[in-house]
């Protein structure tokens, strides 16, 4: 009887290891796609509050009072304004706001 339980434990462990490996591989693939889609959604929201901007550069962001202001650039490369994303706690989770300043 004891040998049977060890056999079941080993089989269950192998199944768990294979499943974990497959899930890890799928997670690596989908995390990149999810990050790209999230960036597209954020940029669309930024363009709604600052329509003059053609692009936003997060690496040139300025921070004041704990809020990160991301500059928006037009086609000529000039700064046309700044966009800030703010999250406030709500009843069912955070409420995200996107504000634009010219």
BAMAR-53571 format. One line per 5 residues: number of its first residue (from 1); for each residue z, y, x of N, C-alpha, C, O. Coordinates in nm, 4 decimals, decimal comma, always signed. Each point is the difference from the previous one (the first is absolute). Example, Ala and Ser with C-alpha at 12.3 -4.5 7.8 and 13.67 -1.06 7.14 Angstrom:
! residues 2
1) +0,7800:-0,5690:+1,3190:+0,0000:+0,1190:-0,0890:+0,0000:+0,1200:+0,0900:+0,0665:-0,0019:+0,1036; -0,1385:+0,1069:-0,1386:+0,0060:+0,1190:+0,0820:+0,0730:+0,1090:-0,0770:+0,0169:+0,1108:+0,0509
//
This chain:
! residues 102
1) +0,0000:-0,1188:+0,0800:+0,0000:+0,1188:-0,0800:+0,0000:+0,1264:+0,0851:-0,0709:+0,0957:-0,0313; +0,1485:-0,0946:+0,1368:+0,0131:+0,1186:+0,0825:-0,1341:+0,0372:+0,0648:-0,0319:+0,1184:+0,0104; -0,0453:-0,2154:+0,0324:-0,1297:+0,0232:+0,0624:-0,0963:+0,0651:-0,0989:-0,0836:+0,0806:+0,0408; +0,0927:-0,1125:-0,1666:-0,0858:+0,0556:-0,1034:+0,0247:+0,1506:-0,0157:-0,0952:+0,0769:-0,0134; +0,2203:-0,0350:+0,0151:+0,0326:+0,1416:-0,0148:-0,0466:+0,0799:+0,1218:-0,0430:+0,1144:-0,0148
6) +0,0505:-0,1701:+0,1299:-0,0495:+0,0668:+0,1205:-0,1515:+0,0176:-0,0098:-0,0535:+0,1056:+0,0336; -0,0144:-0,2098:-0,0800:-0,1457:+0,0063:-0,0181:-0,0361:+0,1124:-0,0985:-0,0900:+0,0794:+0,0273; +0,1598:-0,0726:-0,1411:-0,0265:+0,1052:-0,0982:+0,0268:+0,1386:+0,0589:-0,0745:+0,0943:-0,0265; +0,1786:-0,0823:+0,1049:+0,0321:+0,1281:+0,0637:-0,1079:+0,0441:+0,0965:-0,0366:+0,1175:+0,0034; -0,0147:-0,2116:+0,0756:-0,1066:+0,0323:+0,0961:-0,1275:+0,0404:-0,0729:-0,0645:+0,0975:+0,0387
11) +0,0271:-0,1704:-0,1431:-0,1205:+0,0333:-0,0769:+0,0155:+0,1379:-0,0646:-0,0925:+0,0811:+0,0041; +0,2077:-0,0547:-0,0630:+0,0241:+0,1297:-0,0615:-0,0032:+0,1121:+0,1042:-0,0527:+0,1078:-0,0271; +0,1074:-0,1319:+0,1436:-0,0032:+0,0985:+0,1075:-0,1416:+0,0299:+0,0458:-0,0335:+0,1157:+0,0253; -0,0513:-0,2193:-0,0141:-0,1398:+0,0203:+0,0384:-0,0752:+0,0808:-0,1049:-0,0768:+0,0903:+0,0333; +0,0990:-0,1230:-0,1588:-0,0665:+0,0741:-0,1072:+0,0432:+0,1463:+0,0030:-0,0828:+0,0895:-0,0168
16) +0,2108:-0,0650:+0,0378:+0,0504:+0,1371:+0,0060:-0,0585:+0,0746:+0,1204:-0,0347:+0,1175:-0,0117; +0,0235:-0,1831:+0,1251:-0,0540:+0,0646:+0,1198:-0,1475:+0,0354:-0,0180:-0,0437:+0,1083:+0,0388; -0,0322:-0,1997:-0,0975:-0,1426:+0,0262:-0,0240:-0,0158:+0,1139:-0,0994:-0,0839:+0,0879:+0,0199; +0,1631:-0,0881:-0,1263:-0,0069:+0,1064:-0,1006:+0,0368:+0,1347:+0,0613:-0,0655:+0,1004:-0,0281; +0,1685:-0,0968:+0,1107:+0,0410:+0,1245:+0,0634:-0,1096:+0,0518:+0,0928:-0,0247:+0,1206:+0,0045
21) -0,0405:-0,2089:+0,0687:-0,1092:+0,0417:+0,0875:-0,1171:+0,0570:-0,0776:-0,0576:+0,1012:+0,0399; +0,0218:-0,1649:-0,1504:-0,1098:+0,0500:-0,0826:+0,0352:+0,1354:-0,0619:-0,0831:+0,0909:-0,0016; +0,2039:-0,0774:-0,0484:+0,0419:+0,1280:-0,0578:+0,0041:+0,1106:+0,1041:-0,0341:+0,1144:-0,0300; +0,0751:-0,1467:+0,1511:+0,0003:+0,0985:+0,1077:-0,1404:+0,0464:+0,0340:-0,0223:+0,1190:+0,0226; -0,0725:-0,2117:-0,0187:-0,1389:+0,0363:+0,0271:-0,0601:+0,0866:-0,1084:-0,0699:+0,0970:+0,0293
26) +0,0965:-0,1311:-0,1543:-0,0498:+0,0800:-0,1123:+0,0641:+0,1388:+0,0029:-0,0668:+0,0997:-0,0274; +0,1936:-0,0930:+0,0598:+0,0692:+0,1292:+0,0077:-0,0608:+0,0882:+0,1079:-0,0173:+0,1199:-0,0221; -0,0154:-0,1754:+0,1375:-0,0633:+0,0788:+0,1066:-0,1334:+0,0577:-0,0456:-0,0326:+0,1148:+0,0305; -0,0440:-0,1947:-0,1033:-0,1306:+0,0457:-0,0483:+0,0147:+0,1073:-0,1071:-0,0665:+0,1033:+0,0065; +0,1522:-0,1266:-0,1041:+0,0100:+0,0924:-0,1126:+0,0762:+0,1278:+0,0337:-0,0218:+0,1019:-0,0655
31) +0,1094:-0,1033:+0,1644:+0,0757:+0,1214:+0,0327:-0,0925:+0,1117:+0,0478:+0,0258:+0,1170:-0,0281; -0,1316:-0,1504:+0,0991:-0,0957:+0,1009:+0,0455:-0,0768:+0,0595:-0,1177:-0,0216:+0,1211:-0,0058; -0,0192:-0,2059:-0,0872:-0,0738:+0,0461:-0,1175:+0,0896:+0,0876:-0,0877:-0,0442:+0,1032:-0,0506; +0,1689:-0,1438:+0,0328:+0,0945:+0,0771:-0,0804:+0,0251:+0,1360:+0,0637:+0,0071:+0,1004:-0,0708; +0,0066:-0,0953:+0,2029:+0,0219:+0,1274:+0,0688:-0,1208:+0,0930:-0,0169:+0,0172:+0,1202:-0,0207
36) -0,1382:-0,1742:+0,0292:-0,1202:+0,0818:-0,0182:-0,0084:+0,0533:-0,1421:-0,0333:+0,1168:-0,0202; +0,0632:-0,2009:-0,0789:-0,0046:+0,0442:-0,1394:+0,1069:+0,1050:-0,0291:-0,0246:+0,0945:-0,0751; +0,1417:-0,1105:+0,1335:+0,1067:+0,0985:-0,0180:-0,0416:+0,1343:+0,0589:+0,0252:+0,1042:-0,0606; -0,0881:-0,1051:+0,1772:-0,0465:+0,1239:+0,0625:-0,1071:+0,0674:-0,0854:-0,0021:+0,1226:-0,0107; -0,0872:-0,2014:-0,0505:-0,1024:+0,0572:-0,0881:+0,0647:+0,0685:-0,1205:-0,0400:+0,1100:-0,0381
41) +0,1392:-0,1749:-0,0212:+0,0674:+0,0563:-0,1164:+0,0730:+0,1290:+0,0366:-0,0045:+0,0981:-0,0744; +0,0711:-0,0990:+0,1884:+0,0733:+0,1195:+0,0446:-0,0975:+0,1141:+0,0279:+0,0266:+0,1141:-0,0376; -0,1384:-0,1430:+0,1026:-0,0976:+0,1048:+0,0298:-0,0634:+0,0561:-0,1273:-0,0296:+0,1192:-0,0068; +0,0085:-0,2048:-0,0950:-0,0533:+0,0488:-0,1272:+0,1001:+0,0947:-0,0665:-0,0392:+0,1027:-0,0554; +0,1661:-0,1365:+0,0606:+0,1024:+0,0878:-0,0571:+0,0065:+0,1311:+0,0774:+0,0178:+0,1060:-0,0599
46) -0,0317:-0,1117:+0,1898:+0,0012:+0,1217:+0,0816:-0,1185:+0,0892:-0,0340:+0,0137:+0,1222:-0,0059; -0,1308:-0,1833:-0,0166:-0,1190:+0,0788:-0,0330:+0,0109:+0,0613:-0,1385:-0,0628:+0,1024:-0,0267; +0,1412:-0,1626:-0,0621:+0,0188:+0,0590:-0,1322:+0,0841:+0,1264:+0,0068:-0,0253:+0,0950:-0,0741; +0,1246:-0,0922:+0,1615:+0,0853:+0,1187:+0,0093:-0,0547:+0,1035:+0,0980:+0,0405:+0,1162:-0,0043; -0,1310:-0,1563:+0,0918:-0,0634:+0,0920:+0,0949:-0,1501:-0,0324:+0,0048:-0,0472:-0,0608:+0,0960
51) -0,0281:+0,1016:-0,2002:-0,1409:-0,0414:-0,0099:-0,0914:+0,0597:+0,1068:-0,1090:-0,0522:+0,0234; +0,1514:+0,1605:+0,0415:-0,0837:+0,0606:+0,1039:-0,0049:-0,0848:+0,1267:-0,0901:+0,0166:+0,0823; +0,1853:-0,1064:-0,0662:+0,0085:-0,0804:+0,1226:-0,0940:-0,1196:-0,0066:-0,0119:-0,0666:-0,1028; -0,0539:+0,0415:+0,2145:-0,0887:-0,1156:+0,0106:+0,0700:-0,1161:+0,0702:-0,0345:-0,1162:-0,0216; +0,1331:+0,1480:+0,1059:+0,0723:-0,1048:+0,0724:+0,1419:+0,0465:+0,0291:+0,0307:+0,1191:-0,0023
56) +0,0535:-0,2157:+0,0293:+0,1404:+0,0260:+0,0325:+0,0347:-0,0747:+0,1280:-0,0401:-0,1149:+0,0187; +0,1148:+0,1809:+0,0691:+0,0372:-0,0622:+0,1275:+0,1518:-0,0113:+0,0071:+0,0704:+0,0985:+0,0220; -0,0221:-0,2204:-0,0411:+0,1444:-0,0230:+0,0008:+0,0612:+0,0191:+0,1380:+0,1187:+0,0309:+0,0111; -0,1978:-0,0488:+0,0940:+0,0542:+0,0153:+0,1350:+0,0265:+0,1469:+0,0350:+0,0704:+0,0276:+0,0971; -0,1251:+0,0667:-0,1738:+0,0238:+0,1427:+0,0235:+0,1006:+0,0574:-0,1004:+0,0059:+0,1215:-0,0191
61) +0,0715:-0,2066:-0,0438:+0,0949:+0,0437:-0,1023:+0,1129:+0,0815:+0,0611:+0,0390:-0,0193:+0,1152; +0,0117:+0,1106:-0,1960:+0,1146:+0,0823:+0,0391:+0,1157:-0,0364:-0,0915:-0,0197:-0,0304:-0,1176; +0,1401:+0,0336:+0,1723:+0,1165:-0,0382:-0,0788:+0,0957:+0,1179:-0,0126:+0,0305:+0,0684:+0,0978; +0,0160:-0,0463:-0,2205:+0,0976:+0,1052:-0,0267:+0,0947:-0,0489:-0,1085:-0,0433:-0,0451:-0,1061; +0,1718:+0,0543:+0,1334:+0,1043:-0,0411:-0,0936:-0,0169:-0,1442:-0,0471:+0,0274:-0,0317:-0,1157
66) -0,0720:-0,0540:+0,2045:-0,0138:-0,1419:-0,0303:-0,1247:-0,0361:-0,0785:-0,0168:-0,1158:-0,0382; -0,0712:+0,2118:+0,0131:-0,1251:-0,0259:-0,0728:-0,1156:+0,0133:+0,0972:-0,0060:+0,0952:+0,0778; -0,0846:-0,1896:-0,0823:-0,1149:-0,0008:+0,0899:-0,1188:+0,0670:-0,0701:-0,0430:-0,0443:-0,1065; -0,0093:+0,1508:+0,1670:-0,1142:+0,0736:-0,0530:-0,1247:-0,0408:+0,0788:-0,0074:+0,0201:+0,1213; -0,0889:-0,0768:-0,1911:-0,1214:-0,0503:+0,0637:-0,1122:+0,1008:-0,0231:-0,0271:+0,0366:-0,1144
71) -0,0385:+0,0091:+0,2215:-0,1057:+0,1003:-0,0173:-0,1270:-0,0611:-0,0589:-0,0378:-0,1129:+0,0311; -0,0261:+0,1916:-0,1169:-0,1290:-0,0372:-0,0558:-0,1087:+0,0843:+0,0633:+0,0144:+0,1216:+0,0129; -0,1223:-0,1855:+0,0263:-0,1087:+0,0686:+0,0702:-0,1262:-0,0015:-0,0853:-0,0273:-0,0977:-0,0699; -0,0499:+0,2067:+0,0759:-0,1290:+0,0015:-0,0681:-0,1064:-0,0595:+0,0925:+0,0316:-0,0516:+0,1072; -0,1578:+0,0594:-0,1500:-0,1088:-0,0594:+0,0801:-0,0177:+0,0686:+0,1347:-0,0483:-0,0611:+0,0953
76) +0,0873:+0,1882:-0,0873:-0,0133:+0,0748:+0,1255:+0,1154:-0,0266:+0,0960:-0,0015:+0,0484:+0,1132; +0,1005:-0,1239:-0,1563:+0,1131:-0,0308:+0,0859:+0,1117:+0,1018:-0,0060:+0,0905:-0,0031:+0,0834; -0,0947:+0,0937:-0,1804:+0,1026:+0,1020:-0,0147:+0,1088:-0,0493:-0,0949:-0,0276:-0,0732:-0,0951; +0,1506:+0,1139:+0,1220:+0,1116:-0,0369:-0,0865:-0,0096:+0,0826:-0,1278:-0,0043:+0,1229:+0,0048; +0,0008:-0,1912:-0,1193:-0,0081:+0,0694:-0,1290:+0,1320:-0,0070:-0,0758:+0,0158:+0,0667:-0,1022
81) +0,0779:-0,1453:+0,1501:+0,1296:-0,0101:-0,0653:+0,0771:-0,1206:+0,0491:-0,0444:-0,0733:+0,0884; +0,1598:+0,0550:-0,1473:+0,0863:-0,1117:+0,0378:+0,0389:-0,0790:-0,1241:+0,0122:+0,0552:-0,1093; +0,0068:-0,1843:+0,1279:+0,0388:-0,0898:-0,1080:+0,1296:-0,0692:+0,0397:+0,0164:-0,0431:+0,1141; +0,0751:+0,0332:-0,2096:+0,1266:-0,0690:+0,0248:+0,0211:-0,1041:-0,1094:-0,0269:+0,0257:-0,1173; +0,0744:-0,1417:+0,1560:+0,0366:-0,1043:-0,0952:+0,1517:-0,0087:-0,0047:+0,0663:-0,0105:+0,1032
86) -0,0126:+0,0150:-0,2246:+0,1446:-0,0007:-0,0187:+0,0348:-0,1123:-0,0962:-0,0689:-0,0199:-0,1001; +0,1745:-0,0530:+0,1298:+0,0472:-0,1073:-0,0875:+0,1412:+0,0332:-0,0469:+0,0887:+0,0271:+0,0809; -0,0691:-0,0294:-0,2111:+0,1303:+0,0239:-0,0598:+0,0433:-0,1256:-0,0745:-0,0831:-0,0671:-0,0613; +0,2105:+0,0350:+0,0658:+0,0448:-0,1194:-0,0709:-0,0094:+0,0187:-0,1510:+0,0374:+0,1042:-0,0537; -0,0877:-0,2061:-0,0128:-0,0108:+0,0005:-0,1450:+0,0725:-0,1191:-0,0590:+0,0646:-0,0757:+0,0724
91) -0,0747:+0,0586:-0,2016:+0,0715:-0,1079:-0,0679:-0,0501:-0,1380:+0,0437:+0,0800:-0,0886:+0,0299; -0,2113:+0,0709:-0,0262:-0,0563:-0,1301:+0,0346:-0,0469:-0,0101:+0,1441:-0,0633:-0,0991:+0,0363; +0,0916:+0,1962:+0,0451:-0,0447:+0,0012:+0,1393:-0,0347:+0,1422:+0,0410:+0,0258:+0,0950:-0,0739; -0,0837:-0,0814:+0,1904:-0,0342:+0,1324:+0,0503:-0,1174:+0,0590:-0,0779:-0,0918:-0,0715:-0,0402; +0,0966:+0,2030:+0,0196:-0,1095:+0,0749:-0,0594:-0,0648:+0,0779:+0,1125:+0,0658:+0,0808:+0,0655
96) -0,1942:-0,1041:-0,0422:-0,0712:+0,0620:+0,1111:-0,0781:+0,1219:-0,0497:-0,0734:-0,0072:-0,0986; +0,0911:+0,1191:+0,1693:-0,0720:+0,1234:-0,0300:-0,0859:+0,0342:+0,1205:+0,0368:-0,0263:+0,1145; -0,1513:+0,0853:-0,1427:-0,0871:+0,0495:+0,1057:-0,0243:+0,1479:-0,0278:-0,0532:+0,0360:-0,1051; +0,0921:+0,0491:+0,1988:-0,0085:+0,1451:-0,0178:-0,0942:+0,0578:+0,1032:-0,0005:-0,0435:+0,1152; -0,0807:+0,1426:-0,1558:-0,0920:+0,0651:+0,0917:+0,0314:+0,1475:+0,0135:+0,0309:+0,0664:-0,0990
101) -0,0385:-0,0144:+0,2211:+0,0229:+0,1418:+0,0288:-0,1199:+0,0550:+0,0735:-0,0486:-0,0592:+0,0964; +0,0014:+0,1738:-0,1435:-0,1139:+0,0640:+0,0688:+0,0513:+0,1026:+0,0971:-0,0789:+0,0654:+0,0681
//
